[in-house]
Amino acid sequence: MTPKQLNYRHLGESMIRKFEKRNMTAYYVDSKEDARKKVLELIPQGASVTYGGSETLEECGIKEALKKGDYAFIERTDAKTPEEKREMMARQMMADYFLMSTNAFTKDGELVNIDGNGNRVCFLIQGPAHVIIVTGMNKLAFDIPEAFQRIHNVATPPNCVRLGCKTPCSVTGTCGNCLSPDTICCQEIITRYSKHPGRITIIMVGEDLGF
């Protein structure tokens, strides 16, 4: 284990207690393979499962593992028309488990997220019975201002490139605080406490994942 990996483990273990104080369950695992195993361990067979767009889930192979498993998997990309998308969101709202990553989390145990359409943060806040968040330790920030700086200048520009958004940051590589029709920085959400015990679970991974 490298010094960086060992440091991630120490940070992750200390973060578990920070999340617990905010009524959220947390685990630390060393690798994306371990993250995938932990997710499958937490979700009972037969449960309805859906997800929000996430490079981290893709890199960990979690979505594909769930699709192959004994679950009622709700594939959000199946919806094509506006009407189908509304129906899909209703199905996702009632899911047993919603999986996502987080754009950043602070050393005090707060989750910080920015969303475009708002469906990801919507389901984090309310709806699905359980939310499982998988995040690389590279998304750890000292405090909320640093978390937003990280999101705007580290995570959002490559995300806009990936999505083909015509925003200043997709060209310059840095946030322009734009009001472009293509902006994905529409909703800024801080989750500082979970009102419902056992609803939000965070799996921290000792690797650099996602944006």
C-alpha positions as a Markdown table, in Angstrom:
| # | Residue | x | y | z |
|---|---|---|---|---|
| 1 | Met | 0.0 | 0.0 | 0.0 |
| 2 | Thr | 1.4 | 3.4 | -1.0 |
| 3 | Pro | 1.6 | 6.4 | 1.4 |
| 4 | Lys | -1.3 | 8.0 | -0.5 |
| 5 | Gln | -3.5 | 4.9 | -0.2 |
| 6 | Leu | -2.7 | 4.6 | 3.5 |
| 7 | Asn | -3.5 | 8.3 | 4.1 |
| 8 | Tyr | -6.8 | 7.8 | 2.2 |
| 9 | Arg | -7.6 | 4.9 | 4.6 |
| 10 | His | -6.9 | 7.1 | 7.6 |
| 11 | Leu | -9.0 | 9.9 | 6.3 |
| 12 | Gly | -11.8 | 7.6 | 5.4 |
| 13 | Glu | -11.9 | 5.9 | 8.8 |
| 14 | Ser | -12.1 | 9.3 | 10.5 |
| 15 | Met | -14.8 | 10.4 | 8.1 |
| 16 | Ile | -17.0 | 7.5 | 9.1 |
| 17 | Arg | -17.5 | 9.1 | 12.6 |
| 18 | Lys | -18.2 | 12.6 | 11.0 |
| 19 | Phe | -21.0 | 11.1 | 8.8 |
| 20 | Glu | -22.5 | 9.2 | 11.7 |
| 21 | Lys | -22.9 | 12.5 | 13.7 |
| 22 | Arg | -25.0 | 13.7 | 10.8 |
| 23 | Asn | -27.2 | 10.6 | 10.8 |
| 24 | Met | -25.6 | 9.0 | 7.8 |
| 25 | Thr | -24.0 | 5.6 | 7.6 |
| 26 | Ala | -20.5 | 5.4 | 6.1 |
| 27 | Tyr | -18.0 | 2.8 | 5.0 |
| 28 | Tyr | -14.5 | 3.0 | 3.7 |
| 29 | Val | -13.1 | 0.5 | 1.2 |
| 30 | Asp | -9.7 | 0.5 | -0.5 |
| 31 | Ser | -10.6 | -0.1 | -4.1 |
| 32 | Lys | -13.4 | 0.2 | -6.7 |
| 33 | Glu | -13.7 | -3.6 | -6.7 |
| 34 | Asp | -14.4 | -3.5 | -3.0 |
| 35 | Ala | -16.9 | -0.7 | -3.5 |
| 36 | Arg | -18.8 | -2.9 | -6.0 |
| 37 | Lys | -18.9 | -5.8 | -3.5 |
| 38 | Lys | -20.1 | -3.5 | -0.7 |
| 39 | Val | -22.9 | -2.1 | -2.8 |
| 40 | Leu | -24.1 | -5.7 | -3.7 |
| 41 | Glu | -23.8 | -6.6 | -0.1 |
| 42 | Leu | -26.1 | -3.7 | 1.0 |
| 43 | Ile | -28.9 | -4.2 | -1.5 |
| 44 | Pro | -31.1 | -7.3 | -1.0 |
| 45 | Gln | -32.1 | -9.4 | -4.0 |
| 46 | Gly | -35.4 | -8.4 | -5.5 |
| 47 | Ala | -35.1 | -4.8 | -4.5 |
| 48 | Ser | -35.9 | -2.1 | -7.1 |
| 49 | Val | -32.8 | -0.1 | -7.9 |
| 50 | Thr | -32.1 | 3.0 | -10.0 |
| 51 | Tyr | -29.3 | 5.5 | -10.3 |
| 52 | Gly | -28.2 | 9.0 | -11.2 |
| 53 | Gly | -25.6 | 9.8 | -13.9 |
| 54 | Ser | -22.2 | 9.1 | -12.4 |
| 55 | Glu | -18.7 | 8.4 | -13.8 |
| 56 | Thr | -17.8 | 6.9 | -10.5 |
| 57 | Leu | -20.5 | 4.2 | -10.7 |
| 58 | Glu | -19.4 | 3.4 | -14.3 |
| 59 | Glu | -15.7 | 3.2 | -13.2 |
| 60 | Cys | -16.6 | 0.8 | -10.4 |
| 61 | Gly | -18.7 | -1.4 | -12.6 |
| 62 | Ile | -21.6 | -1.0 | -10.2 |
| 63 | Lys | -24.3 | -0.3 | -12.7 |
| 64 | Glu | -23.5 | -3.3 | -14.9 |
| 65 | Ala | -23.3 | -5.6 | -11.8 |
| 66 | Leu | -26.8 | -4.5 | -10.7 |
| 67 | Lys | -28.2 | -5.0 | -14.2 |
| 68 | Lys | -26.9 | -8.6 | -14.2 |
| 69 | Gly | -28.1 | -9.3 | -10.7 |
| 70 | Asp | -31.5 | -10.4 | -9.2 |
| 71 | Tyr | -32.9 | -6.9 | -8.9 |
| 72 | Ala | -35.7 | -4.8 | -10.4 |
| 73 | Phe | -33.3 | -2.5 | -12.2 |
| 74 | Ile | -34.9 | 0.8 | -13.5 |
| 75 | Glu | -32.8 | 2.0 | -16.5 |
| 76 | Arg | -33.4 | 5.7 | -16.7 |
| 77 | Thr | -32.0 | 6.0 | -20.2 |
| 78 | Asp | -34.9 | 3.9 | -21.5 |
| 79 | Ala | -37.2 | 7.0 | -21.4 |
| 80 | Lys | -37.0 | 8.9 | -24.7 |
| 81 | Thr | -40.0 | 11.3 | -24.9 |
| 82 | Pro | -40.9 | 14.0 | -22.4 |
| 83 | Glu | -43.9 | 11.9 | -21.3 |
| 84 | Glu | -41.7 | 8.8 | -20.8 |
| 85 | Lys | -39.2 | 10.8 | -18.8 |
| 86 | Arg | -41.9 | 12.0 | -16.4 |
| 87 | Glu | -43.1 | 8.5 | -15.9 |
| 88 | Met | -39.5 | 7.2 | -15.4 |
| 89 | Met | -38.9 | 9.9 | -12.7 |
| 90 | Ala | -42.1 | 8.7 | -10.9 |
| 91 | Arg | -40.7 | 5.1 | -11.0 |
| 92 | Gln | -37.3 | 6.2 | -9.7 |
| 93 | Met | -39.0 | 8.2 | -7.0 |
| 94 | Met | -40.5 | 5.1 | -5.6 |
| 95 | Ala | -37.4 | 2.9 | -5.9 |
| 96 | Asp | -36.0 | 0.9 | -2.9 |
| 97 | Tyr | -32.5 | 2.1 | -3.7 |
| 98 | Phe | -31.0 | 5.1 | -5.6 |
| 99 | Leu | -27.3 | 5.1 | -6.4 |
| 100 | Met | -25.2 | 8.1 | -7.1 |
| 101 | Ser | -21.9 | 9.8 | -6.4 |
| 102 | Thr | -21.3 | 13.1 | -4.8 |
| 103 | Asn | -19.5 | 16.1 | -6.3 |
| 104 | Ala | -17.7 | 16.8 | -3.1 |
| 105 | Phe | -17.8 | 16.1 | 0.6 |
| 106 | Thr | -16.3 | 18.1 | 3.5 |
| 107 | Lys | -14.1 | 17.0 | 6.4 |
| 108 | Asp | -17.1 | 17.8 | 8.6 |
| 109 | Gly | -19.3 | 15.3 | 6.8 |
| 110 | Glu | -21.4 | 17.5 | 4.6 |
| 111 | Leu | -22.3 | 16.4 | 1.1 |
| 112 | Val | -22.0 | 19.1 | -1.6 |
| 113 | Asn | -23.7 | 18.7 | -5.0 |
| 114 | Ile | -24.4 | 20.7 | -8.1 |
| 115 | Asp | -27.0 | 19.5 | -10.6 |
| 116 | Gly | -28.4 | 20.5 | -14.0 |
| 117 | Asn | -31.9 | 19.0 | -14.3 |
| 118 | Gly | -32.1 | 18.4 | -10.6 |
| 119 | Asn | -33.2 | 14.8 | -10.7 |
| 120 | Arg | -30.1 | 13.5 | -8.9 |
| 121 | Val | -30.3 | 15.9 | -6.0 |
| 122 | Cys | -34.0 | 15.6 | -5.9 |
| 123 | Phe | -33.8 | 11.9 | -5.2 |
| 124 | Leu | -31.0 | 12.5 | -2.7 |
| 125 | Ile | -33.3 | 14.8 | -0.8 |
| 126 | Gln | -36.5 | 12.8 | -0.9 |
| 127 | Gly | -38.2 | 9.9 | -2.6 |
| 128 | Pro | -36.3 | 6.5 | -2.8 |
| 129 | Ala | -36.3 | 4.6 | 0.4 |
| 130 | His | -32.5 | 4.3 | 0.5 |
| 131 | Val | -29.7 | 6.3 | -1.2 |
| 132 | Ile | -26.2 | 4.8 | -1.6 |
| 133 | Ile | -23.4 | 7.3 | -2.5 |
| 134 | Val | -20.1 | 6.0 | -3.9 |
| 135 | Thr | -17.3 | 8.5 | -3.9 |
| 136 | Gly | -13.6 | 8.6 | -4.4 |
| 137 | Met | -11.5 | 10.2 | -1.7 |
| 138 | Asn | -10.3 | 12.7 | -4.3 |
| 139 | Lys | -13.6 | 14.5 | -3.7 |
| 140 | Leu | -12.8 | 15.3 | -0.1 |
| 141 | Ala | -12.7 | 19.1 | 0.6 |
| 142 | Phe | -11.8 | 21.0 | 3.7 |
| 143 | Asp | -15.0 | 23.0 | 3.9 |
| 144 | Ile | -18.0 | 24.1 | 1.9 |
| 145 | Pro | -16.3 | 27.0 | 0.0 |
| 146 | Glu | -13.5 | 24.7 | -1.0 |
| 147 | Ala | -16.0 | 22.0 | -2.1 |
| 148 | Phe | -17.8 | 24.5 | -4.4 |
| 149 | Gln | -14.4 | 25.6 | -5.8 |
| 150 | Arg | -13.6 | 22.0 | -6.5 |
| 151 | Ile | -16.9 | 21.4 | -8.2 |
| 152 | His | -16.8 | 24.5 | -10.4 |
| 153 | Asn | -13.2 | 24.3 | -11.5 |
| 154 | Val | -12.2 | 20.6 | -11.3 |
| 155 | Ala | -15.4 | 18.6 | -11.8 |
| 156 | Thr | -17.7 | 20.7 | -13.9 |
| 157 | Pro | -15.4 | 21.6 | -16.9 |
| 158 | Pro | -14.6 | 18.0 | -17.9 |
| 159 | Asn | -18.2 | 17.0 | -17.2 |
| 160 | Cys | -19.4 | 19.6 | -19.6 |
| 161 | Val | -16.9 | 18.3 | -22.2 |
| 162 | Arg | -18.2 | 14.8 | -21.7 |
| 163 | Leu | -21.9 | 15.9 | -22.1 |
| 164 | Gly | -21.1 | 18.2 | -25.1 |
| 165 | Cys | -22.4 | 21.3 | -23.3 |
| 166 | Lys | -21.7 | 24.6 | -24.9 |
| 167 | Thr | -20.4 | 26.4 | -21.8 |
| 168 | Pro | -17.4 | 28.7 | -21.2 |
| 169 | Cys | -15.8 | 26.1 | -18.9 |
| 170 | Ser | -15.9 | 23.4 | -21.6 |
| 171 | Val | -13.6 | 25.7 | -23.7 |
| 172 | Thr | -11.5 | 27.4 | -21.1 |
| 173 | Gly | -11.3 | 24.6 | -18.5 |
| 174 | Thr | -12.3 | 27.0 | -15.7 |
| 175 | Cys | -15.6 | 28.2 | -14.3 |
| 176 | Gly | -17.0 | 31.4 | -16.0 |
| 177 | Asn | -20.0 | 31.6 | -13.6 |
| 178 | Cys | -22.1 | 31.5 | -16.7 |
| 179 | Leu | -25.8 | 31.7 | -17.3 |
| 180 | Ser | -25.5 | 29.7 | -20.5 |
| 181 | Pro | -28.6 | 27.6 | -21.5 |
| 182 | Asp | -26.3 | 24.6 | -21.4 |
| 183 | Thr | -25.1 | 25.2 | -17.9 |
| 184 | Ile | -25.2 | 22.2 | -15.6 |
| 185 | Cys | -24.8 | 24.3 | -12.5 |
| 186 | Cys | -28.5 | 25.0 | -11.8 |
| 187 | Gln | -29.0 | 23.5 | -8.4 |
| 188 | Glu | -26.5 | 23.8 | -5.5 |
| 189 | Ile | -27.3 | 21.5 | -2.6 |
| 190 | Ile | -25.7 | 21.0 | 0.7 |
| 191 | Thr | -26.7 | 18.0 | 2.7 |
| 192 | Arg | -25.7 | 18.7 | 6.3 |
| 193 | Tyr | -27.9 | 16.1 | 8.1 |
| 194 | Ser | -30.2 | 13.2 | 7.2 |
| 195 | Lys | -33.6 | 13.4 | 8.9 |
| 196 | His | -34.2 | 9.7 | 8.4 |
| 197 | Pro | -31.8 | 7.2 | 10.1 |
| 198 | Gly | -30.3 | 4.6 | 7.7 |
| 199 | Arg | -31.5 | 6.3 | 4.5 |
| 200 | Ile | -28.2 | 7.7 | 3.3 |
| 201 | Thr | -25.2 | 5.5 | 3.1 |
| 202 | Ile | -21.8 | 6.7 | 1.9 |
| 203 | Ile | -19.1 | 4.4 | 0.5 |
| 204 | Met | -15.7 | 6.1 | 0.4 |
| 205 | Val | -13.2 | 4.5 | -2.0 |
| 206 | Gly | -9.5 | 4.9 | -1.6 |
| 207 | Glu | -9.0 | 5.8 | -5.2 |
| 208 | Asp | -9.4 | 8.8 | -7.4 |
| 209 | Leu | -12.7 | 8.3 | -9.1 |
| 210 | Gly | -15.0 | 10.4 | -11.3 |
| 211 | Phe | -14.5 | 14.1 | -11.8 |
